[in-house]
């Protein structure tokens, strides 16, 4: 065991060899390096697999021995100042290392096929390997200096990955937005680190926590200043983990390739914020105001992320807001002091969300193969539907990930989310009500994504969301095409898409005259540019399906590690044994027990809420492949009269709030972006006209004075006498009247 811990310092550096060798190869042997590019993907997967085996070994030893190992060596020593580098192996490190490597390997295998036709294939794997190195270095760091170094490297990798397709303007803007937003949190983190060093005189975590707690216990430090430093540290986690109000970069980060989205939203960048708060938990837990602030911000994030996901059309943006909400649950657990529940949900959510993102990538990949389907629409769920028969493996894996995220037993996220909901009732009934309501919203928007994508629907809203009343918007399963918007007042043409047993498509509509007489017309689809022949989506290749199947296994069974298997209490389950050193450090005298009756009661309540959300999603987005009989619903709705207007306003308000991201981006653009630009223009005017004007004015004045004086000193005595007499005369006049 000692040997394993002794060589744990090589963990971050094993994947680093891939980007270094790719860089050297492109510099010295560019042609050979590009021709052997599949070798680099194999190398990335192989080296990260070695790290995974190392992490598994360390995790097993952590569970069996409940030990903490730290090794440091001096780097800079000068009088009273010493800077040490080292690594720390504890339960948090082993959990994060295992998540990073397992999810990372699945993403790399998936990416080999997903990015095979991209010109930036080598660059992609170089970025991915360097990102894994940065994250592994972050979780093994033993002091603040190393954390900040690797923290910035993680941010740099995220910037490069989000803007991977930098030639696209939206991708370039997205990576810049992520960079600027995270700079706000990173600046706060730097100030907090310096403030804590000024208080404690140490950067090492274990020494810093001990000194800090003694200072707080003996009341030897100003409480306001300590709270301010802790708040600044927390701002770094707020930005990285997309907590309100620094969450605005997260949905735009979807402009990167889908494997990058899976890595960022499952095990890398967003998990860094949760890791930081968990690492600094001994510091935060003695500051009640900070714990309350963490809980408040996280519960806002939980609800905000869920509401913003309700009306998203882009499948990846919907999953991104789901990630934001689930990260809020993890942060809420930390704010409530539920350290175990937060890490448990971090584990279960990582695998479930990686499955969902890779599943969405498989969907996008299959939709882009459809004839006449433009790639820029391949992520729009409104233009999908009916994919069940064409991508069955992707569909089933996506369904399992959706059920897990909804909290349906016995899948992984049920156990962790239910534990957080139970703890929230003990912490604050108001927070518990919001958290439970959000669980219902999660089930609703996740099944909305599933139904829109796979089951197909005829989305016959009675008011389109452009604000015009009396119109119908049909979203049809035609692989990227949607029906026209039809005015209910001015038109009597109602079209429905009928998919027959021969998998051919046609429009069936009724054309009437003013008296209501008409005839049925069946017309082949020709005006969509498909030439009467539909090219259906195809299932992804095996190299893309294999990671999905492996992640399905994790989604099914990873929740077992947190389930108590005996009657002696939850401290004997795998996760509690794993976290024993950390739990004993945070709560030395804590004892917990299982009340199975209370557990089942709470589970029934939370699962009922989830099923209610699923039921509402089925009511609104249930597939409709029928004839004009469905229009009776529209006629019944039209008879509601004034109540319809109220319903329309409610629907429009909810949709507008969600679709426009809560208007937060608009507010930031108006108040911050335009305000800062206006201030910059004002300062530019002040600098050029006032500051430079004074300087230029002094020069011009000196020039004209010199020009004037040179005519006075012409060397003629008569001129000197004339000016002398004038001066004396003026002087005598002043003296006389004074």
C-alpha positions in Angstrom: 0.0 0.0 0.0 2.8 2.4 0.9 4.4 1.8 -2.5 1.1 2.6 -4.3 0.8 5.9 -2.4 4.4 6.7 -2.9 4.2 6.7 -6.7 0.8 8.4 -6.8 2.4 11.6 -7.9 2.8 10.3 -11.5 -1.1 10.1 -11.9 -1.5 13.6 -13.4 1.6 13.3 -15.7 0.7 10.0 -17.4 -1.8 11.5 -19.9 0.4 14.5 -20.4 2.7 12.6 -22.7 0.1 12.4 -25.5 -0.3 16.2 -26.1 3.5 16.6 -25.8 4.3 13.9 -28.3 1.6 15.1 -30.7 3.0 18.6 -30.5 6.6 17.4 -31.2 5.4 15.1 -34.0 3.5 17.9 -35.7 6.6 20.1 -35.4 9.2 17.6 -36.7 7.2 14.9 -38.6 3.9 16.5 -39.6 3.0 14.1 -42.4 3.7 10.9 -40.5 2.0 12.2 -37.4 -1.2 13.0 -39.3 -1.2 9.7 -41.2 -0.9 7.8 -37.9 -3.5 9.8 -36.1 -5.5 6.8 -34.9 -2.4 5.8 -33.0 -2.8 8.9 -30.8 -6.4 8.1 -29.9 -5.3 4.6 -28.9 -2.4 6.1 -26.8 -4.8 8.5 -25.1 -7.2 5.7 -24.1 -4.4 3.3 -23.1 -2.6 5.8 -20.8 -5.8 7.0 -19.2 -6.7 3.3 -18.6 -3.4 3.0 -16.7 -4.4 5.9 -14.5 -7.8 4.3 -14.0 -6.3 1.1 -12.8 -4.1 3.1 -10.5 -7.1 5.0 -9.2 -9.1 1.8 -8.7 -6.3 0.4 -6.6 -6.1 3.5 -4.5 -9.8 3.5 -4.0 -9.9 -0.1 -2.9 -7.2 0.6 -0.4 -9.1 3.7 0.8 -12.2 1.6 1.4 -10.3 -1.1 3.2 -7.9 1.0 5.3 -9.6 4.4 5.7 -6.3 6.2 5.5 -5.1 9.6 4.3 -1.7 10.0 2.8 0.2 13.2 2.0 3.6 13.8 0.7 5.3 17.2 0.2 8.7 18.5 -0.7 10.2 21.9 -0.4 10.3 24.0 -3.5 11.2 27.4 -2.3 12.5 28.3 1.2 13.4 31.8 2.2 13.6 32.8 5.9 10.1 32.5 7.2 8.5 31.8 3.8 8.5 28.3 2.4 6.6 27.0 -0.6 6.0 23.3 -0.8 4.6 21.1 -3.6 3.1 17.7 -3.0 0.1 15.5 -3.4 -2.8 14.4 -1.1 -4.5 11.0 -1.3 -7.8 10.9 0.6 -11.4 9.7 -0.1 -12.2 12.9 -2.1 -9.1 12.5 -4.3 -9.8 8.8 -5.0 -13.4 9.4 -5.8 -12.6 12.3 -8.2 -9.8 10.4 -9.9 -12.0 7.4 -10.5 -14.7 9.6 -12.0 -12.3 11.5 -14.2 -10.7 8.4 -15.6 -13.7 6.2 -16.1 -15.8 8.8 -17.8 -12.8 10.1 -19.6 -12.0 6.7 -21.2 -15.6 6.3 -22.3 -15.5 9.8 -23.9 -12.2 9.1 -25.7 -13.5 5.8 -27.1 -16.6 7.5 -28.3 -14.7 10.5 -29.7 -12.5 8.2 -31.9 -15.5 7.6 -34.2 -17.4 10.8 -33.6 -14.5 13.0 -34.6 -13.0 10.7 -37.2 -13.9 12.9 -40.1 -12.9 16.2 -38.5 -9.7 18.0 -39.6 -8.9 18.8 -36.0 -8.7 15.2 -34.9 -5.2 15.3 -33.5 -5.8 18.7 -31.9 -9.0 17.3 -30.2 -7.2 14.4 -28.5 -4.3 16.7 -27.5 -6.8 19.0 -25.8 -8.7 16.1 -24.2 -5.5 14.5 -22.8 -4.3 17.8 -21.4 -7.7 18.5 -19.9 -7.5 15.1 -18.1 -4.0 16.0 -16.9 -5.2 19.3 -15.5 -8.1 17.8 -13.7 -6.1 15.0 -12.2 -3.5 17.5 -11.0 -6.2 19.6 -9.4 -7.8 16.7 -7.4 -4.4 15.5 -6.1 -3.1 18.9 -5.1 -2.2 19.3 -1.4 -2.1 23.1 -1.2 -3.7 26.3 -2.6 -0.8 27.1 -4.9 -1.2 23.9 -6.8 -4.9 24.1 -6.8 -4.8 27.5 -8.4 -2.3 26.5 -11.1 -4.3 23.5 -12.1 -7.6 25.4 -11.7 -6.4 27.8 -14.4 -5.2 25.0 -16.6 -8.6 23.4 -16.4 -10.1 26.8 -17.4 -7.7 27.1 -20.3 -8.6 23.6 -21.5 -12.3 24.4 -21.3 -11.7 27.5 -23.3 -9.9 25.5 -26.0 -12.4 22.7 -26.1 -15.5 24.9 -26.1 -14.0 27.0 -29.0 -12.7 23.9 -30.8 -14.5 24.9 -33.9 -13.3 28.5 -33.6 -14.0 29.3 -37.2 -17.7 29.4 -36.3 -18.6 32.8 -34.8 -20.9 31.3 -32.2 -18.2 28.9 -30.9 -15.7 31.7 -30.7 -18.1 33.8 -28.8 -19.0 30.9 -26.5 -15.5 30.2 -25.4 -14.8 33.9 -24.8 -18.0 34.1 -22.7 -16.9 31.1 -20.7 -13.4 32.6 -20.3 -14.7 36.1 -19.1 -17.3 34.7 -16.8 -14.9 32.3 -15.1 -12.3 35.1 -14.7 -14.8 36.8 -12.3 -14.8 33.7 -10.1 -11.1 33.0 -10.5 -10.2 36.6 -9.4 -12.3 36.1 -6.3 -10.6 32.7 -5.7 -7.1 34.3 -5.9 -8.1 37.1 -3.4 -9.5 34.5 -1.0 -6.3 32.4 -1.2 -4.1 35.4 -0.4 -6.5 36.5 2.4 -6.3 33.1 4.0 -2.5 33.0 3.7 -2.4 36.4 5.4 -4.5 35.0 8.2 -2.9 31.6 8.7 0.5 31.9 7.1 0.2 28.6 5.2 -1.0 27.3 1.8 -1.1 23.6 2.9 -4.7 22.4 3.4 -4.2 20.3 6.5 -2.1 22.9 8.3 -4.3 25.7 7.1 -7.5 24.0 8.4 -6.0 23.4 11.8 -4.7 26.9 12.2 -7.9 28.4 10.9 -10.1 26.4 13.2 -8.0 27.3 16.2 -8.2 31.0 15.4 -12.0 30.8 15.0 -12.3 28.8 18.2 -10.2 31.2 20.2 -11.8 34.3 18.6 -8.4 35.6 17.5 -9.4 36.8 14.0 -11.8 39.3 12.7 -15.0 37.3 11.8 -16.1 39.7 9.0 -12.7 39.4 7.2 -12.6 35.6 7.5 -16.2 35.4 6.1 -15.2 37.7 3.3 -12.2 35.5 2.4 -14.4 32.4 2.5 -17.0 34.1 0.2 -14.2 35.0 -2.3 -13.1 31.4 -2.3 -16.7 30.3 -3.0 -17.0 32.6 -6.0 -14.5 30.5 -7.8 -16.7 27.5 -7.3 -19.8 29.5 -8.3 -18.3 30.3 -11.7 -16.8 26.8 -12.4 -19.9 24.9 -11.4 -22.3 27.4 -13.2 -24.1 28.5 -10.1 -26.4 31.6 -10.1 -25.5 34.3 -11.1 -22.4 33.1 -13.0 -24.1 30.3 -14.9 -24.6 32.1 -18.2 -21.6 30.5 -19.9 -22.9 27.0 -19.5 -25.5 26.7 -22.3 -23.3 28.5 -24.8 -20.6 25.9 -24.0 -22.7 23.5 -26.1 -21.1 24.9 -29.2 -18.2 22.5 -28.7 -18.3 18.9 -30.0 -20.7 16.7 -28.1 -17.9 14.5 -26.4 -16.5 17.7 -25.0 -19.9 18.6 -23.6 -20.1 15.1 -22.0 -16.6 15.5 -20.4 -17.2 19.1 -19.2 -20.6 18.4 -17.8 -19.9 15.0 -16.2 -16.4 14.8 -14.7 -14.3 17.8 -15.5 -14.9 21.5 -15.4 -18.2 21.8 -13.6 -17.2 19.1 -11.1 -14.2 21.2 -10.2 -16.4 23.7 -8.3 -18.1 20.9 -6.3 -14.6 19.5 -5.6 -13.3 22.9 -4.4 -16.2 23.3 -1.9 -15.8 19.7 -0.7 -12.0 20.2 -0.3 -12.6 23.4 1.7 -15.5 22.0 3.6 -13.6 22.0 7.0 -13.1 25.7 6.5 -16.7 26.6 5.4 -18.4 24.4 8.0 -17.3 26.7 10.9 -18.7 29.8 9.2 -22.5 29.6 9.4 -23.1 32.6 7.2 -21.2 31.1 4.4 -23.0 27.8 4.8 -26.3 29.6 4.6 -25.1 31.6 1.6 -24.1 28.4 -0.2 -27.5 26.9 0.5 -29.3 30.0 -0.7 -27.4 30.3 -4.0 -27.7 26.6 -4.6 -31.4 26.4 -4.1 -31.9 29.3 -6.5 -29.7 27.5 -9.0 -31.7 24.3 -8.6 -35.0 26.0 -9.4 -33.6 28.3 -12.1 -31.8 25.5 -14.0 -35.0 23.4 -14.0 -37.2 26.3 -15.2 -34.8 27.3 -18.0 -34.7 23.8 -19.3 -38.5 23.6 -19.8 -38.7 25.2 -23.3 -35.3 24.7 -24.8 -35.3 23.3 -28.4 -31.6 22.4 -28.5 -31.2 19.0 -27.0 -27.7 19.8 -25.6 -28.8 23.1 -24.1 -31.7 21.3 -22.3 -29.2 18.8 -20.9 -26.9 21.7 -20.0 -29.5 23.4 -17.9 -30.3 20.0 -16.3 -26.6 19.8 -15.3 -26.9 23.3 -13.8 -29.8 22.2 -11.7 -28.2 19.0 -10.6 -25.0 20.8 -9.6 -27.3 23.0 -7.5 -28.5 19.9 -5.7 -24.9 18.9 -4.9 -24.0 22.4 -3.7 -27.2 22.4 -1.6 -26.2 19.2 0.1 -22.8 20.8 0.9 -24.5 23.9 2.2 -26.7 21.8 4.5 -23.6 19.9 5.8 -24.5 16.7 4.0 -21.0 15.9 2.7 -21.8 12.3 1.9 -25.0 13.0 0.0 -23.2 15.7 -2.1 -20.4 13.3 -3.2 -22.9 10.5 -3.7 -24.9 12.6 -6.1 -21.7 13.7 -7.8 -20.9 10.1 -8.6 -24.3 9.0 -9.8 -25.0 12.2 -11.8 -21.6 11.9 -13.5 -22.3 8.6 -15.1 -26.0 9.3 -15.9 -25.3 12.7 -17.5 -22.3 11.3 -19.4 -24.7 8.7 -20.8 -27.3 11.3 -21.7 -24.7 13.6 -23.5 -23.1 10.8 -25.4 -26.6 9.6 -26.3 -27.5 13.1 -27.6 -24.3 13.0 -29.6 -25.4 9.6 -31.1 -28.7 11.3 -32.0 -27.0 14.3 -33.6 -24.7 12.0 -35.5 -27.5 9.9 -36.9 -29.6 13.0 -37.8 -26.8 14.5 -39.8 -26.8 11.4 -42.0 -30.3 12.1 -43.2 -30.6 13.3 -46.8 -31.6 17.0 -47.0 -31.0 17.5 -43.3 -28.7 20.5 -42.6 -26.2 20.0 -39.7 -27.1 23.3 -38.0 -30.6 21.8 -37.3 -29.4 18.4 -36.0 -29.7 19.5 -32.4 -33.2 20.9 -32.6 -35.6 18.5 -30.8 -38.6 20.2 -32.5 -37.4 18.9 -35.8 -36.9 15.4 -34.5 -39.3 12.6 -33.4 -40.0 9.0 -34.2 -36.4 7.9 -33.8 -37.3 4.8 -31.8 -37.4 2.3 -34.7 -34.2 3.7 -36.2 -31.8 4.1 -33.2 -33.1 1.5 -30.7 -29.9 1.1 -28.7 -29.4 4.9 -28.4 -33.1 5.2 -27.5 -33.0 2.6 -24.7 -29.8 3.9 -23.2 -31.1 7.5 -23.3 -34.3 6.3 -21.6 -32.4 4.7 -18.8 -30.3 7.9 -18.3 -33.5 9.9 -18.3 -35.2 7.7 -15.7 -32.1 7.8 -13.5 -32.0 11.6 -13.6 -35.7 11.7 -12.8 -35.0 9.8 -9.6 -36.8 6.5 -10.6 -35.7 3.5 -8.5 -33.6 1.5 -8.6 -31.4 3.6 -10.9 -28.4 5.5 -9.6 -29.6 9.0 -9.1 -32.7 7.9 -7.2 -30.6 6.9 -4.1 -28.5 10.1 -4.1 -31.2 12.6 -4.9 -33.6 11.0 -2.4 -30.9 11.4 0.3 -30.5 15.1 -0.5 -34.3 15.6 -0.5 -34.6 13.9 2.9 -31.8 16.0 4.4 -33.5 19.2 3.0 -36.6 18.6 5.1 -34.4 18.6 8.2 -32.6 21.7 7.1 -35.5 24.0 5.9 -39.0 23.1 4.9 -39.0 25.9 2.4 -35.9 24.7 0.7 -37.3 21.1 0.8 -40.5 22.2 -1.0 -38.5 23.9 -3.7 -36.1 20.9 -4.0 -39.0 18.5 -4.3 -40.9 20.7 -6.8 -37.8 20.9 -8.9 -37.6 17.1 -8.8 -41.0 17.1 -10.5 -39.8 19.7 -13.0 -36.7 17.5 -13.7 -38.9 14.6 -14.6 -41.1 16.8 -16.8 -38.4 18.4 -18.9 -36.3 15.2 -19.2 -39.2 13.3 -20.5 -40.1 16.2 -22.7 -36.6 15.8 -24.3 -37.1 12.0 -24.6 -40.6 12.2 -26.1 -39.7 15.0 -28.5 -36.7 13.1 -29.7 -37.7 9.5 -29.9 -41.4 9.1 -29.7 -42.4 12.0 -31.9 -45.4 14.2 -31.5 -47.8 16.5 -33.1 -47.2 19.6 -31.1 -50.5 21.5 -31.7 -50.3 24.5 -29.4 -53.1 26.9 -29.8 -50.9 29.9 -29.7 -47.5 30.0 -31.3 -44.7 31.6 -29.2 -44.1 34.5 -31.5 -47.0 36.3 -29.7 -49.6 36.0 -32.4 -52.9 34.6 -31.2 -55.0 32.2 -33.2 -52.3 30.3 -35.0 -51.3 26.7 -34.9 -47.7 25.4 -34.9 -47.2 21.9 -36.0 -43.9 20.1 -35.2 -43.7 17.1 -37.4 -41.5 14.0 -37.4 -40.0 14.5 -40.8 -36.3 14.4 -40.0 -35.6 18.0 -40.0 -38.7 19.6 -41.5 -41.6 21.2 -39.9 -45.0 22.2 -41.2 -46.0 25.7 -42.0 -47.7 28.0 -39.5 -51.4 28.1 -40.3 -53.7 30.9 -39.2 -56.8 29.5 -37.6 -58.8 32.6 -38.4 -57.9 33.0 -42.1 -57.3 29.5 -43.3 -59.2 26.3 -43.4 -56.3 24.1 -44.3 -55.2 21.8 -41.5 -52.4 19.4 -42.3 -51.3 16.3 -40.4 -48.5 14.0 -41.1 -49.5 10.4 -41.6 -46.7 7.7 -41.4 -48.0 4.5 -43.0 -46.7 1.0 -42.6 -44.5 1.4 -45.7 -42.6 4.2 -44.0 -43.6 6.6 -46.6 -44.9 10.1 -45.8 -47.7 12.1 -47.2 -49.8 15.1 -46.3 -53.5 14.5 -45.6 -55.5 17.6 -45.5 -59.0 18.8 -46.0 -59.7 21.8 -48.3 -63.0 23.5 -47.8 -64.9 26.4 -49.4 -66.8 29.0 -47.6 -69.8 26.8 -47.0 -67.8 24.0 -45.3 -67.9 21.7 -48.3 -64.7 20.1 -49.3 -62.8 17.0 -50.2 -59.8 15.1 -48.8 -56.6 15.3 -50.7 -53.5 13.0 -50.2 -50.4 14.6 -51.6 -46.8 13.1 -51.5 -44.3 15.3 -49.8 -42.2 17.0 -52.4 -41.8 20.6 -51.3 -39.4 19.6 -48.5 -36.6 18.8 -50.8 -36.6 15.1 -50.1 -37.8 14.0 -53.6 -40.5 11.6 -52.3 -37.8 9.4 -50.7 -37.1 9.6 -47.0 -33.6 8.8 -45.8 -34.0 7.7 -42.2 -31.4 8.1 -39.4 -29.1 5.2 -38.8 -27.8 3.8 -35.6 -24.3 4.8 -34.6 -21.2 2.6 -35.1 -20.2 0.1 -32.4 -17.3 2.3 -31.2 -19.9 4.9 -30.2 -22.5 2.4 -28.8 -19.9 0.6 -26.6 -19.4 3.6 -24.2 -23.2 4.0 -24.0 -23.6 0.4 -22.9 -20.8 0.6 -20.3 -22.4 3.8 -18.9 -25.7 2.1 -18.8 -24.2 -0.5 -16.5 -22.8 2.3 -14.3 -26.2 4.0 -14.3 -27.9 0.8 -13.3 -25.6 -0.4 -10.5 -23.4 2.5 -9.3 -26.1 3.5 -6.8 -25.4 0.3 -4.9 -22.3 1.8 -3.3 -24.5 4.1 -1.2 -27.2 1.6 -0.1 -26.8 0.1 3.4 -26.8 -3.7 3.1 -27.2 -4.6 6.8 -29.1 -3.5 9.9 -26.3 -1.8 11.7 -26.6 1.5 9.8 -25.4 3.3 6.8 -21.8 3.7 8.1 -21.2 0.2 6.9 -22.2 0.7 3.3 -19.4 1.1 0.7 -19.6 4.8 0.3 -19.6 5.5 4.0 -16.6 3.3 4.6 -14.9 5.0 1.7 -15.6 8.5 3.2 -14.9 7.4 6.8 -11.7 9.5 7.2 -13.4 12.7 5.9 -16.5 12.1 7.9 -14.6 11.6 11.1 -12.6 14.7 10.4 -15.7 16.8 9.8 -18.1 15.2 12.3 -16.0 13.4 14.9 -18.9 12.4 17.1 -21.5 11.9 14.3 -23.6 8.8 14.4 -26.3 7.9 11.9 -28.8 5.2 11.6 -31.4 4.0 9.1 -35.1 4.3 9.7 -36.3 2.2 6.9 -40.0 3.2 7.4 -39.1 6.9 7.1 -36.8 6.1 4.1 -39.6 4.2 2.2 -42.1 7.0 3.1 -39.9 9.7 1.7 -39.0 7.6 -1.3 -42.7 7.1 -2.1 -43.2 10.8 -1.9 -40.3 11.8 -4.1 -41.0 9.1 -6.7 -44.6 10.2 -6.8 -43.6 13.7 -7.6 -41.3 12.4 -10.4 -44.1 10.2 -11.8 -46.4 13.2 -11.8 -43.9 15.2 -13.8 -43.6 12.3 -16.3 -47.4 12.1 -16.5 -47.7 15.8 -17.4 -45.0 15.4 -20.0 -46.9 12.5 -21.6 -50.1 14.5 -21.6 -48.4 17.4 -23.4 -46.0 15.6 -25.7 -47.6 12.2 -26.3 -47.2 11.1 -29.9 -50.2 11.7 -32.1 -50.3 9.9 -35.4 -54.0 10.1 -36.2 -56.4 11.8 -38.5 -58.3 15.0 -38.3 -60.2 13.7 -35.2 -57.4 15.3 -33.1 -58.7 18.7 -34.2 -61.7 18.2 -31.9 -59.3 19.1 -29.1 -58.5 22.4 -30.8 -62.2 23.2 -31.2 -62.9 22.3 -27.6 -60.1 24.6 -26.5 -61.3 27.4 -28.7 -64.7 27.3 -26.9 -63.1 28.3 -23.6 -63.5 32.0 -24.5 -61.9 34.4 -22.0 -60.2 31.6 -20.1 -58.3 30.8 -23.2 -56.7 34.3 -23.2 -55.6 33.8 -19.6 -54.2 30.3 -20.5 -52.4 31.8 -23.4 -50.8 34.5 -21.3 -49.6 31.9 -18.7 -48.1 29.7 -21.4 -46.4 32.6 -23.1 -45.0 33.9 -19.8 -43.6 30.5 -18.9 -42.3 29.9 -22.4 -40.8 33.3 -22.7 -39.0 33.0 -19.3 -37.5 29.6 -20.2 -36.7 30.2 -23.8 -35.1 33.6 -23.2 -33.0 32.1 -20.3 -34.9 34.0 -17.6 -33.9 37.3 -19.4 -30.6 37.1 -17.4 -28.4 37.2 -20.5 -30.4 40.2 -21.8 -30.0 41.9 -18.4 -26.2 41.3 -18.4 -25.9 42.5 -22.0 -27.8 45.7 -21.2 -26.4 46.5 -17.8 -22.9 45.1 -17.9 -21.8 44.7 -21.5 -23.3 48.0 -22.8 -22.6 49.7 -19.5 -19.0 48.8 -19.5 -18.6 49.8 -23.2 -20.3 53.1 -22.5 -18.0 53.7 -19.5 -15.0 52.8 -21.7 -16.1 55.3 -24.4 -16.6 58.0 -21.7 -13.1 57.3 -20.3 -11.7 57.3 -23.8 -13.4 60.7 -24.4 -12.1 62.1 -21.1 -8.6 60.8 -21.8 -8.4 62.1 -25.4 -10.3 65.4 -24.9 -9.5 66.4 -21.3 -6.2 64.8 -20.3 -4.6 65.0 -23.7 -6.4 68.4 -24.3 -4.7 69.9 -21.3 -1.3 68.6 -22.4 -1.8 69.7 -25.9 -3.2 73.1 -24.7 0.0 73.8 -22.7 2.1 73.0 -25.8 0.0 75.2 -28.1 -0.1 78.0 -25.5 3.7 77.9 -25.2 4.0 77.9 -28.9 1.9 81.1 -29.4 3.6 82.8 -26.4 7.0 82.1 -28.0 5.8 83.3 -31.3 4.5 86.5 -29.8 7.6 87.2 -27.6 10.0 86.7 -30.4 8.7 89.8 -32.1 9.3 91.8 -28.9 13.0 90.9 -28.8 13.9 92.2 -32.3 17.1 94.1 -31.2 15.8 97.6 -31.9 16.3 100.1 -29.1 13.3 102.1 -30.2 11.0 99.1 -29.7 12.4 98.5 -26.3 11.8 102.1 -25.3 8.3 101.9 -26.6 7.3 98.8 -24.6 9.1 100.2 -21.5 7.1 103.5 -21.6 3.8 101.5 -22.1 4.6 99.3 -19.1 5.5 102.3 -16.9 2.4 104.1 -18.0 0.1 101.2 -17.1 1.9 100.7 -13.8 1.5 104.4 -12.9 -2.2 104.3 -13.8 -2.7 101.3 -11.5 -0.8 102.9 -8.7 -2.8 106.1 -9.1 -6.2 104.5 -8.9 -5.2 102.1 -6.2 
